[in-house]
């Protein structure tokens, strides 16, 4: 938790707590983060509300984003990944638009 708590960066969503679960075959990390009602990058692409049912919001055709917005959000995501790499943190193995939180117009 100390390592995660030390990761203060404008494009990394804060972690409040960390726990681990083990099953017979796998181990899982459980992260507790602040509540965010803005949704994810995937919600923005689909023009969906964060609290809509998954089946309703992600089965319709997605909308494109303006190139300038893709460039800005992409740069923010890359800056966060570079920050993690420079500190020896294992790179995220499951990065996708549903795991990128939007907060005040920034990707986190």
MOPAC internal coordinates of N, CA, C and O (Angstrom, degrees):
PM7 1SCF
backbone

  N    0.0000 0     0.00 0     0.00 0    0    0    0
  C    1.4514 1     0.00 0     0.00 0    1    0    0
  C    1.5258 1   110.52 1     0.00 0    2    1    0
  O    1.2310 1   120.22 1   147.70 1    3    2    1
  N    1.3323 1   117.18 1   -32.30 1    3    2    1
  C    1.4632 1   119.46 1   179.33 1    5    3    2
  C    1.5176 1   111.26 1   -59.31 1    6    5    3
  O    1.2310 1   120.58 1   137.05 1    7    6    5
  N    1.3293 1   116.49 1   -42.95 1    7    6    5
  C    1.4607 1   120.37 1   179.80 1    9    7    6
  C    1.5231 1   110.49 1   -61.96 1   10    9    7
  O    1.2310 1   120.16 1   134.04 1   11   10    9
  N    1.3156 1   117.30 1   -45.96 1   11   10    9
  C    1.4673 1   120.29 1   179.98 1   13   11   10
  C    1.5219 1   111.33 1   -66.21 1   14   13   11
  O    1.2310 1   120.53 1   142.04 1   15   14   13
  N    1.3218 1   116.60 1   -37.96 1   15   14   13
  C    1.4594 1   120.53 1   179.52 1   17   15   14
  C    1.5120 1   113.28 1   -66.84 1   18   17   15
  O    1.2310 1   120.25 1   157.85 1   19   18   17
  N    1.3208 1   117.13 1   -22.15 1   19   18   17
  C    1.4669 1   120.92 1  -179.17 1   21   19   18
  C    1.5240 1   112.58 1   -87.51 1   22   21   19
  O    1.2310 1   119.80 1   178.37 1   23   22   21
  N    1.2961 1   118.00 1    -1.63 1   23   22   21
  C    1.4644 1   121.60 1  -176.71 1   25   23   22
  C    1.5269 1   111.14 1   -89.52 1   26   25   23
  O    1.2310 1   120.72 1  -108.73 1   27   26   25
  N    1.3135 1   116.23 1    71.27 1   27   26   25
  C    1.4617 1   120.95 1   178.41 1   29   27   26
  C    1.5211 1   108.89 1   -93.09 1   30   29   27
  O    1.2310 1   120.99 1   -65.83 1   31   30   29
  N    1.3150 1   115.71 1   114.17 1   31   30   29
  C    1.4628 1   121.87 1  -178.39 1   33   31   30
  C    1.5220 1   107.11 1  -153.98 1   34   33   31
  O    1.2310 1   119.84 1   -36.63 1   35   34   33
  N    1.3292 1   117.91 1   143.37 1   35   34   33
  C    1.4683 1   119.01 1  -177.12 1   37   35   34
  C    1.5252 1   114.63 1   -61.92 1   38   37   35
  O    1.2310 1   119.68 1   160.81 1   39   38   37
  N    1.3381 1   118.22 1   -19.19 1   39   38   37
  C    1.4598 1   120.55 1  -177.71 1   41   39   38
  C    1.5238 1   112.90 1  -113.28 1   42   41   39
  O    1.2310 1   120.31 1  -160.96 1   43   42   41
  N    1.3186 1   117.02 1    19.04 1   43   42   41
  C    1.4673 1   121.38 1   174.56 1   45   43   42
  C    1.5234 1   107.51 1  -120.55 1   46   45   43
  O    1.2310 1   121.00 1   -57.25 1   47   46   45
  N    1.3230 1   115.70 1   122.75 1   47   46   45
  C    1.4612 1   121.24 1  -178.68 1   49   47   46
  C    1.5240 1   109.07 1   -69.82 1   50   49   47
  O    1.2310 1   119.82 1   -45.47 1   51   50   49
  N    1.3323 1   117.94 1   134.53 1   51   50   49
  C    1.4681 1   119.58 1  -175.77 1   53   51   50
  C    1.5318 1   112.89 1   -67.62 1   54   53   51
  O    1.2310 1   121.43 1   -31.70 1   55   54   53
  N    1.3186 1   114.88 1   148.30 1   55   54   53
  C    1.4628 1   122.55 1   175.78 1   57   55   54
  C    1.5215 1   107.35 1  -109.41 1   58   57   55
  O    1.2310 1   120.42 1   -57.40 1   59   58   57
  N    1.3339 1   116.81 1   122.60 1   59   58   57
  C    1.4569 1   121.64 1  -178.66 1   61   59   58
  C    1.5176 1   112.62 1   -86.77 1   62   61   59
  O    1.2310 1   120.70 1   145.71 1   63   62   61
  N    1.3232 1   116.27 1   -34.29 1   63   62   61
  C    1.4638 1   120.31 1  -178.52 1   65   63   62
  C    1.5213 1   108.64 1  -156.67 1   66   65   63
  O    1.2310 1   121.50 1   -18.11 1   67   66   65
  N    1.3065 1   114.74 1   161.89 1   67   66   65
  C    1.4599 1   121.86 1  -177.31 1   69   67   66
  C    1.5215 1   108.58 1  -140.20 1   70   69   67
  O    1.2310 1   120.75 1   -43.48 1   71   70   69
  N    1.3125 1   116.16 1   136.52 1   71   70   69
  C    1.4553 1   121.56 1   175.85 1   73   71   70
  C    1.5147 1   109.78 1  -139.39 1   74   73   71
  O    1.2310 1   120.83 1   -16.13 1   75   74   73
  N    1.3228 1   116.02 1   163.87 1   75   74   73
  C    1.4621 1   120.94 1  -179.68 1   77   75   74
  C    1.5173 1   109.75 1  -127.52 1   78   77   75
  O    1.2310 1   121.14 1   -39.80 1   79   78   77
  N    1.3189 1   115.42 1   140.20 1   79   78   77
  C    1.4586 1   122.66 1   175.48 1   81   79   78
  C    1.5148 1   107.84 1  -121.27 1   82   81   79
  O    1.2310 1   120.69 1   -37.86 1   83   82   81
  N    1.3023 1   116.28 1   142.14 1   83   82   81
  C    1.4649 1   120.31 1   177.61 1   85   83   82
  C    1.5180 1   109.24 1  -124.92 1   86   85   83
  O    1.2310 1   121.70 1   -43.82 1   87   86   85
  N    1.3167 1   114.36 1   136.18 1   87   86   85
  C    1.4549 1   120.31 1   169.73 1   89   87   86
  C    1.5199 1   106.10 1  -113.16 1   90   89   87
  O    1.2310 1   120.09 1     2.10 1   91   90   89
  N    1.2947 1   117.43 1  -177.90 1   91   90   89
  C    1.4648 1   119.61 1  -177.92 1   93   91   90
  C    1.5229 1   112.01 1   -63.08 1   94   93   91
  O    1.2310 1   119.91 1   150.55 1   95   94   93
  N    1.3214 1   117.77 1   -29.45 1   95   94   93
  C    1.4640 1   120.22 1  -175.81 1   97   95   94
  C    1.5272 1   114.00 1  -111.67 1   98   97   95
  O    1.2310 1   120.05 1   155.06 1   99   98   97
  N    1.3317 1   117.51 1   -24.94 1   99   98   97
  C    1.4618 1   120.11 1  -171.55 1  101   99   98
  C    1.5172 1   112.24 1  -134.20 1  102  101   99
  O    1.2310 1   121.25 1   -19.57 1  103  102  101
  N    1.3162 1   115.22 1   160.43 1  103  102  101
  C    1.4515 1   122.48 1   170.36 1  105  103  102
  C    1.5212 1   108.56 1  -119.26 1  106  105  103
  O    1.2310 1   120.52 1   -34.15 1  107  106  105
  N    1.3140 1   116.61 1   145.85 1  107  106  105
  C    1.4562 1   121.25 1  -177.46 1  109  107  106
  C    1.5225 1   109.51 1  -131.21 1  110  109  107
  O    1.2310 1   120.82 1   -40.96 1  111  110  109
  N    1.3121 1   116.04 1   139.04 1  111  110  109
  C    1.4585 1   121.66 1   172.28 1  113  111  110
  C    1.5234 1   107.72 1   -97.06 1  114  113  111
  O    1.2310 1   120.52 1   -44.22 1  115  114  113
  N    1.3135 1   116.61 1   135.78 1  115  114  113
  C    1.4624 1   122.33 1   178.33 1  117  115  114
  C    1.5209 1   108.03 1  -116.65 1  118  117  115
  O    1.2310 1   120.61 1   -61.27 1  119  118  117
  N    1.3125 1   116.44 1   118.73 1  119  118  117
  C    1.4573 1   121.72 1  -179.54 1  121  119  118
  C    1.5198 1   109.70 1  -102.75 1  122  121  119
  O    1.2310 1   120.52 1   -41.90 1  123  122  121
  N    1.3257 1   116.61 1   138.10 1  123  122  121
  C    1.4547 1   122.34 1   173.87 1  125  123  122
  C    1.5242 1   106.55 1  -107.49 1  126  125  123
  O    1.2310 1   121.02 1   -57.65 1  127  126  125
  N    1.3254 1   115.66 1   122.35 1  127  126  125
  C    1.4620 1   121.56 1  -178.78 1  129  127  126
  C    1.5277 1   109.35 1  -124.35 1  130  129  127
  O    1.2310 1   120.04 1   -16.99 1  131  130  129
  N    1.3259 1   117.53 1   163.01 1  131  130  129
  C    1.4648 1   119.26 1   176.93 1  133  131  130
  C    1.5278 1   111.32 1   -62.62 1  134  133  131
  O    1.2310 1   120.93 1   -29.49 1  135  134  133
  N    1.3252 1   115.84 1   150.51 1  135  134  133
  C    1.4617 1   121.44 1   176.23 1  137  135  134
  C    1.5254 1   109.00 1   -66.43 1  138  137  135
  O    1.2310 1   120.64 1   -39.65 1  139  138  137
  N    1.3201 1   116.39 1   140.35 1  139  138  137
  C    1.4614 1   121.08 1   177.85 1  141  139  138
  C    1.5203 1   108.59 1  -138.55 1  142  141  139
  O    1.2310 1   120.61 1   -60.40 1  143  142  141
  N    1.3108 1   116.44 1   119.60 1  143  142  141
  C    1.4648 1   120.44 1  -179.83 1  145  143  142
  C    1.5253 1   112.61 1   -94.52 1  146  145  143
  O    1.2310 1   119.69 1  -168.67 1  147  146  145
  N    1.3204 1   118.20 1    11.33 1  147  146  145
  C    1.4650 1   121.19 1   179.08 1  149  147  146
  C    1.5215 1   112.09 1   -86.72 1  150  149  147
  O    1.2310 1   120.13 1   156.12 1  151  150  149
  N    1.3064 1   117.36 1   -23.88 1  151  150  149
  C    1.4526 1   120.14 1   178.80 1  153  151  150
  C    1.5116 1   113.05 1    91.99 1  154  153  151
  O    1.2310 1   121.72 1    11.36 1  155  154  153
  N    1.3127 1   114.32 1  -168.64 1  155  154  153
  C    1.4617 1   121.61 1  -174.60 1  157  155  154
  C    1.5275 1   110.50 1  -109.90 1  158  157  155
  O    1.2310 1   121.49 1    -6.55 1  159  158  157
  N    1.3133 1   114.76 1   173.45 1  159  158  157
  C    1.4623 1   120.54 1   174.00 1  161  159  158
  C    1.5305 1   109.81 1   -59.95 1  162  161  159
  O    1.2310 1   120.64 1   143.28 1  163  162  161
  N    1.3143 1   116.38 1   -36.72 1  163  162  161
  C    1.4705 1   120.01 1   177.67 1  165  163  162
  C    1.5288 1   110.68 1   -62.19 1  166  165  163
  O    1.2310 1   120.26 1   139.84 1  167  166  165
  N    1.3349 1   117.11 1   -40.16 1  167  166  165
  C    1.4652 1   120.29 1   177.13 1  169  167  166
  C    1.5265 1   110.79 1   -61.97 1  170  169  167
  O    1.2310 1   120.39 1   140.37 1  171  170  169
  N    1.3283 1   116.86 1   -39.63 1  171  170  169
  C    1.4628 1   120.55 1   178.17 1  173  171  170
  C    1.5274 1   110.83 1   -63.83 1  174  173  171
  O    1.2310 1   120.43 1   135.21 1  175  174  173
  N    1.3185 1   116.78 1   -44.79 1  175  174  173
  C    1.4667 1   121.20 1  -179.96 1  177  175  174
  C    1.5290 1   110.93 1   -60.72 1  178  177  175
  O    1.2310 1   120.72 1   140.86 1  179  178  177
  N    1.3298 1   116.23 1   -39.14 1  179  178  177
  C    1.4668 1   121.10 1  -178.82 1  181  179  178
  C    1.5312 1   112.76 1   -90.42 1  182  181  179
  O    1.2310 1   120.53 1  -178.62 1  183  182  181
  N    1.3308 1   116.60 1     1.38 1  183  182  181
  C    1.4686 1   122.04 1  -176.69 1  185  183  182
  C    1.5298 1   110.12 1    50.90 1  186  185  183
  O    1.2310 1   121.16 1  -131.12 1  187  186  185
  N    1.3171 1   115.39 1    48.88 1  187  186  185
  C    1.4632 1   122.35 1  -175.93 1  189  187  186
  C    1.5272 1   110.42 1  -113.35 1  190  189  187
  O    1.2310 1   121.05 1   -25.39 1  191  190  189
  N    1.3052 1   115.60 1   154.61 1  191  190  189
  C    1.4594 1   121.39 1   172.97 1  193  191  190
  C    1.5260 1   108.76 1   -82.44 1  194  193  191
  O    1.2310 1   120.37 1   -33.82 1  195  194  193
  N    1.3136 1   116.90 1   146.18 1  195  194  193
  C    1.4622 1   121.42 1  -176.43 1  197  195  194
  C    1.5240 1   112.16 1   -59.48 1  198  197  195
  O    1.2310 1   120.34 1   149.40 1  199  198  197
  N    1.3339 1   116.96 1   -30.60 1  199  198  197
  C    1.4649 1   119.69 1  -173.82 1  201  199  198
  C    1.5255 1   113.99 1   -98.33 1  202  201  199
  O    1.2310 1   119.82 1  -171.59 1  203  202  201
  N    1.3238 1   117.94 1     8.41 1  203  202  201
  C    1.4679 1   120.18 1   174.92 1  205  203  202
  C    1.5232 1   109.56 1   -71.19 1  206  205  203
  O    1.2310 1   119.61 1   -31.10 1  207  206  205
  N    1.3246 1   118.35 1   148.90 1  207  206  205
  C    1.4707 1   119.81 1   175.09 1  209  207  206
  C    1.5279 1   111.02 1   -60.62 1  210  209  207
  O    1.2310 1   120.72 1   -38.21 1  211  210  209
  N    1.3126 1   116.23 1   141.79 1  211  210  209
  C    1.4606 1   122.70 1  -177.93 1  213  211  210
  C    1.5212 1   111.39 1   -52.87 1  214  213  211
  O    1.2310 1   120.20 1   134.18 1  215  214  213
  N    1.3223 1   117.23 1   -45.82 1  215  214  213
  C    1.4679 1   121.69 1  -176.86 1  217  215  214
  C    1.5241 1   110.80 1   -61.39 1  218  217  215
  O    1.2310 1   120.16 1   145.02 1  219  218  217
  N    1.3011 1   117.30 1   -34.98 1  219  218  217
  C    1.4640 1   120.50 1  -179.01 1  221  219  218
  C    1.5256 1   111.41 1   -76.25 1  222  221  219
  O    1.2310 1   119.99 1   135.27 1  223  222  221
  N    1.3189 1   117.63 1   -44.73 1  223  222  221
  C    1.4644 1   118.38 1  -170.97 1  225  223  222
  C    1.5188 1   115.12 1   -84.80 1  226  225  223
  O    1.2310 1   119.22 1   152.82 1  227  226  225
  N    1.3106 1   119.09 1   -27.18 1  227  226  225
  C    1.4612 1   119.90 1  -175.63 1  229  227  226
  C    1.5243 1   114.17 1  -105.45 1  230  229  227
  O    1.2310 1   119.79 1  -173.41 1  231  230  229
  N    1.3164 1   118.00 1     6.59 1  231  230  229
  C    1.4627 1   119.61 1   176.25 1  233  231  230
  C    1.5228 1   111.70 1  -101.22 1  234  233  231
  O    1.2310 1   120.24 1   174.09 1  235  234  233
  N    1.3205 1   117.15 1    -5.91 1  235  234  233
  C    1.4636 1   119.67 1   174.60 1  237  235  234
  C    1.5280 1   109.51 1   -88.98 1  238  237  235
  O    1.2310 1   120.82 1   -13.01 1  239  238  237
  N    1.3062 1   116.03 1   166.99 1  239  238  237
  C    1.4655 1   121.30 1  -177.30 1  241  239  238
  C    1.5351 1   109.98 1   -68.59 1  242  241  239
  O    1.2310 1   120.43 1   -48.95 1  243  242  241
  N    1.3407 1   116.79 1   131.05 1  243  242  241
  C    1.4686 1   118.97 1   179.36 1  245  243  242
  C    1.5238 1   111.20 1   -73.27 1  246  245  243
  O    1.2310 1   121.28 1   -22.25 1  247  246  245
  N    1.3072 1   115.15 1   157.75 1  247  246  245
  C    1.4633 1   121.78 1   176.23 1  249  247  246
  C    1.5202 1   108.38 1  -102.50 1  250  249  247
  O    1.2310 1   120.84 1   -28.05 1  251  250  249
  N    1.2878 1   116.01 1   151.95 1  251  250  249
  C    1.4573 1   119.52 1   174.99 1  253  251  250
  C    1.5201 1   110.58 1   -79.43 1  254  253  251
  O    1.2310 1   120.99 1   -14.84 1  255  254  253
  N    1.3206 1   115.71 1   165.16 1  255  254  253
  C    1.4565 1   121.88 1   175.09 1  257  255  254
  C    1.5206 1   108.10 1  -113.83 1  258  257  255
  O    1.2310 1   120.14 1   -27.69 1  259  258  257
  N    1.3234 1   117.33 1   152.31 1  259  258  257
  C    1.4594 1   119.33 1   176.17 1  261  259  258
  C    1.5316 1   110.78 1   -60.38 1  262  261  259
  O    1.2310 1   120.61 1   -33.95 1  263  262  261
  N    1.3222 1   116.44 1   146.05 1  263  262  261
  C    1.4672 1   121.25 1  -177.95 1  265  263  262
  C    1.5258 1   110.82 1   -55.56 1  266  265  263
  O    1.2310 1   119.85 1   139.15 1  267  266  265
  N    1.3217 1   117.89 1   -40.85 1  267  266  265
  C    1.4691 1   120.63 1  -179.19 1  269  267  266
  C    1.5275 1   111.49 1   -61.74 1  270  269  267
  O    1.2310 1   120.10 1   143.10 1  271  270  269
  N    1.3196 1   117.42 1   -36.90 1  271  270  269
  C    1.4644 1   121.20 1   178.88 1  273  271  270
  C    1.5251 1   110.68 1   -71.47 1  274  273  271
  O    1.2310 1   119.98 1   139.71 1  275  274  273
  N    1.3177 1   117.65 1   -40.29 1  275  274  273
  C    1.4700 1   121.58 1   176.31 1  277  275  274
  C    1.5225 1   109.57 1   -61.15 1  278  277  275
  O    1.2310 1   120.30 1   136.78 1  279  278  277
  N    1.3245 1   117.03 1   -43.22 1  279  278  277
  C    1.4658 1   120.82 1   179.44 1  281  279  278
  C    1.5246 1   111.18 1   -62.76 1  282  281  279
  O    1.2310 1   120.24 1   134.12 1  283  282  281
  N    1.3352 1   117.14 1   -45.88 1  283  282  281
  C    1.4648 1   121.27 1  -178.17 1  285  283  282
  C    1.5261 1   111.44 1   -64.94 1  286  285  283
  O    1.2310 1   120.14 1   131.17 1  287  286  285
  N    1.3254 1   117.33 1   -48.83 1  287  286  285
  C    1.4651 1   120.50 1  -179.48 1  289  287  286
  C    1.5258 1   110.90 1   -67.27 1  290  289  287
  O    1.2310 1   120.14 1   140.27 1  291  290  289
  N    1.3246 1   117.33 1   -39.73 1  291  290  289
  C    1.4635 1   120.95 1   177.68 1  293  291  290
  C    1.5175 1   111.77 1   -60.80 1  294  293  291
  O    1.2310 1   120.55 1   137.68 1  295  294  293
  N    1.3243 1   116.55 1   -42.32 1  295  294  293
  C    1.4686 1   120.02 1   178.36 1  297  295  294
  C    1.5332 1   110.85 1   -63.76 1  298  297  295
  O    1.2310 1   120.37 1   138.62 1  299  298  297
  N    1.3197 1   116.90 1   -41.38 1  299  298  297
  C    1.4634 1   120.33 1   179.48 1  301  299  298
  C    1.5301 1   110.69 1   -61.92 1  302  301  299
  O    1.2310 1   120.35 1   136.55 1  303  302  301
  N    1.3156 1   116.93 1   -43.45 1  303  302  301
  C    1.4701 1   120.99 1   178.84 1  305  303  302
  C    1.5225 1   110.15 1   -63.40 1  306  305  303
  O    1.2310 1   120.10 1   135.86 1  307  306  305
  N    1.3266 1   117.41 1   -44.14 1  307  306  305
  C    1.4692 1   120.74 1   179.33 1  309  307  306
  C    1.5246 1   111.75 1   -65.29 1  310  309  307
  O    1.2310 1   119.77 1   141.96 1  311  310  309
  N    1.3303 1   118.04 1   -38.04 1  311  310  309
  C    1.4667 1   120.65 1   177.04 1  313  311  310
  C    1.5286 1   110.67 1   -62.70 1  314  313  311
  O    1.2310 1   120.16 1   139.60 1  315  314  313
  N    1.3267 1   117.31 1   -40.40 1  315  314  313
  C    1.4650 1   120.71 1   178.16 1  317  315  314
  C    1.5289 1   110.72 1   -65.42 1  318  317  315
  O    1.2310 1   119.86 1   137.31 1  319  318  317
  N    1.3256 1   117.87 1   -42.69 1  319  318  317
  C    1.4698 1   121.03 1   178.64 1  321  319  318
  C    1.5237 1   111.37 1   -64.20 1  322  321  319
  O    1.2310 1   120.08 1   140.08 1  323  322  321
  N    1.3182 1   117.46 1   -39.92 1  323  322  321
  C    1.4632 1   121.27 1   177.80 1  325  323  322
  C    1.5291 1   110.69 1   -65.05 1  326  325  323
  O    1.2310 1   120.19 1   138.43 1  327  326  325
  N    1.3161 1   117.24 1   -41.57 1  327  326  325
  C    1.4651 1   122.39 1   176.47 1  329  327  326
  C    1.5322 1   110.44 1   -57.20 1  330  329  327
  O    1.2310 1   120.53 1   133.47 1  331  330  329
  N    1.3316 1   116.59 1   -46.53 1  331  330  329
  C    1.4681 1   120.77 1   178.92 1  333  331  330
  C    1.5246 1   111.27 1   -63.65 1  334  333  331
  O    1.2310 1   120.35 1   135.39 1  335  334  333
  N    1.3124 1   116.94 1   -44.61 1  335  334  333
  C    1.4643 1   121.32 1  -178.72 1  337  335  334
  C    1.5233 1   111.02 1   -62.29 1  338  337  335
  O    1.2310 1   120.17 1   137.61 1  339  338  337
  N    1.3241 1   117.29 1   -42.39 1  339  338  337
  C    1.4647 1   121.57 1  -179.63 1  341  339  338
  C    1.5229 1   112.34 1   -63.22 1  342  341  339
  O    1.2310 1   119.86 1   156.57 1  343  342  341
  N    1.3095 1   117.87 1   -23.43 1  343  342  341
  C    1.4609 1   122.24 1   179.70 1  345  343  342
  C    1.5242 1   112.66 1   -99.21 1  346  345  343
  O    1.2310 1   120.54 1  -170.81 1  347  346  345
  N    1.3249 1   116.56 1     9.19 1  347  346  345
  C    1.4539 1   121.07 1   176.48 1  349  347  346
  C    1.5113 1   114.61 1    75.07 1  350  349  347
  O    1.2310 1   120.44 1  -163.80 1  351  350  349
  N    1.3119 1   116.76 1    16.20 1  351  350  349
  C    1.4570 1   120.62 1  -179.89 1  353  351  350
  C    1.5204 1   108.92 1   -79.97 1  354  353  351
  O    1.2310 1   119.61 1   -43.25 1  355  354  353
  N    1.3282 1   118.35 1   136.75 1  355  354  353
  C    1.4702 1   119.45 1   178.76 1  357  355  354
  C    1.5295 1   110.26 1   -60.20 1  358  357  355
  O    1.2310 1   120.92 1   -47.12 1  359  358  357
  N    1.3180 1   115.84 1   132.88 1  359  358  357
  C    1.4579 1   118.98 1  -178.56 1  361  359  358
  C    1.5184 1   110.96 1   -67.48 1  362  361  359
  O    1.2310 1   121.54 1   -30.87 1  363  362  361
  N    1.2927 1   114.65 1   149.13 1  363  362  361
  C    1.4616 1   122.96 1  -176.29 1  365  363  362
  C    1.5218 1   109.33 1   -63.03 1  366  365  363
  O    1.2310 1   120.15 1   -51.59 1  367  366  365
  N    1.2955 1   117.32 1   128.41 1  367  366  365
  C    1.4559 1   121.00 1  -179.27 1  369  367  366
  C    1.5125 1   113.62 1   -95.50 1  370  369  367
  O    1.2310 1   120.33 1  -178.42 1  371  370  369
  N    1.3259 1   116.97 1     1.58 1  371  370  369
  C    1.4598 1   119.76 1  -175.33 1  373  371  370
  C    1.5320 1   109.94 1  -141.21 1  374  373  371
  O    1.2310 1   120.95 1  -130.84 1  375  374  373
  N    1.3193 1   115.80 1    49.16 1  375  374  373
  C    1.4589 1   120.59 1  -178.51 1  377  375  374
  C    1.5268 1   109.87 1   -85.78 1  378  377  375
  O    1.2310 1   120.90 1   -56.61 1  379  378  377
  N    1.3268 1   115.89 1   123.39 1  379  378  377
  C    1.4657 1   121.96 1   175.35 1  381  379  378
  C    1.5247 1   108.23 1  -154.95 1  382  381  379
  O    1.2310 1   120.33 1    -8.53 1  383  382  381
  N    1.3001 1   116.98 1   171.47 1  383  382  381
  C    1.4665 1   121.25 1  -173.43 1  385  383  382
  C    1.5311 1   113.40 1   -60.19 1  386  385  383
  O    1.2310 1   119.74 1   153.40 1  387  386  385
  N    1.3153 1   118.09 1   -26.60 1  387  386  385
  C    1.4604 1   120.74 1   177.69 1  389  387  386
  C    1.5169 1   113.11 1   -74.83 1  390  389  387
  O    1.2310 1   119.95 1   163.38 1  391  390  389
  N    1.3387 1   117.70 1   -16.62 1  391  390  389
  C    1.4630 1   122.20 1   178.85 1  393  391  390
  C    1.5206 1   112.75 1  -100.48 1  394  393  391
  O    1.2310 1   119.97 1  -175.26 1  395  394  393
  N    1.3111 1   117.66 1     4.74 1  395  394  393
  C    1.4640 1   121.70 1   177.21 1  397  395  394
  C    1.5258 1   107.33 1  -103.01 1  398  397  395
  O    1.2310 1   120.82 1   -66.55 1  399  398  397
  N    1.3274 1   116.03 1   113.45 1  399  398  397
  C    1.4604 1   121.98 1  -179.22 1  401  399  398
  C    1.5232 1   108.88 1   -84.07 1  402  401  399
  O    1.2310 1   120.31 1   -39.76 1  403  402  401
  N    1.3147 1   117.02 1   140.24 1  403  402  401
  C    1.4608 1   121.31 1   174.67 1  405  403  402
  C    1.5178 1   108.70 1  -103.38 1  406  405  403
  O    1.2310 1   121.41 1   -49.25 1  407  406  405
  N    1.3226 1   114.92 1   130.75 1  407  406  405
  C    1.4618 1   120.12 1   179.85 1  409  407  406
  C    1.5258 1   108.03 1  -145.20 1  410  409  407
  O    1.2310 1   120.83 1   -62.10 1  411  410  409
  N    1.3208 1   116.01 1   117.90 1  411  410  409
  C    1.4644 1   121.82 1  -179.23 1  413  411  410
  C    1.5280 1   111.69 1    53.67 1  414  413  411
  O    1.2310 1   120.52 1  -139.43 1  415  414  413
  N    1.3130 1   116.62 1    40.57 1  415  414  413
  C    1.4574 1   121.89 1   177.63 1  417  415  414
  C    1.5124 1   115.52 1    79.20 1  418  417  415
  O    1.2310 1   120.01 1  -178.09 1  419  418  417
  N    1.3226 1   117.58 1     1.91 1  419  418  417
  C    1.4680 1   121.29 1  -178.56 1  421  419  418
  C    1.5221 1   110.45 1  -109.14 1  422  421  419
  O    1.2310 1   121.28 1   -33.46 1  423  422  421
  N    1.3299 1   115.15 1   146.54 1  423  422  421
  C    1.4692 1   121.74 1   174.62 1  425  423  422
  C    1.5146 1   107.74 1   -83.29 1  426  425  423
  O    1.2310 1   120.45 1   -47.61 1  427  426  425
  N    1.3328 1   116.75 1   132.39 1  427  426  425
  C    1.4690 1   120.13 1   179.93 1  429  427  426
  C    1.5156 1   108.76 1  -135.94 1  430  429  427
  O    1.2310 1   120.10 1   180.00 1  431  430  429

